[in-house]
Amino acid sequence: MSHNSFPGSMLSCARVWALLEKIDAAEADRRRSEGCEHCGGRLHGARYPRKPHALASALRGDVRRFSFCCSECRSRTTPPSVRFFGRRYRVAPVFLAACLMILGGSAPVETASRIWGIPAVTLRRWRRWWRETFPATAAWRWKRGELAVPPDDPPLVVLVRLMRGRSPRSKLLRSLVWLMPWTGSCRIGDGLSPPAESVPVALA
Ligand SMILES: [Zn+2]
């Protein structure tokens, strides 16, 4: 897949970002209706601001991630998201598109780094996450049967290839929805946190 398939301008489109926010809102509603996973208490909205790195400047205004706080035990619940992949600074579509480029071999890390304006060291860390952490997750082991991934192919590349969609962009956006189980579980307010970019997405 060529790196021209995902120009940065795909995110300059307010319609796409609004669509992603709508998906996040629906997922947040669903999660809220389930109540607190610790005590069953009611969840109150406690959205928190995120700096959406790599998002078009016109869209960077007041961007918040959906999150809840339990009215009883005060635990925080952060639902999965198609806008933010865990604690990573860059917005999820950029994270995915850049990873696809380096995992699919359409560009070396240094080239991808120039194209996306993301440090090569960050891209290598992301690549390691896809190669080592992601395949070991329980959610992936459970879901990989749906895709019948050939053993030597990178899961993300196979996933995007198999997604329905007329354009690379729509395939990428559908992949984001499929990958939602890997994007949540980033708790904040639980004491000291390691640097955001080094935290693999925690999974139940
Ligand atoms: Zn609770």
Residues whose N, C-alpha, C, O or C-beta is under 5 A from the ligand:
A	BS01	ZN	C36 H38 C39 G40 G41 C70 E72 C73 R74 S75
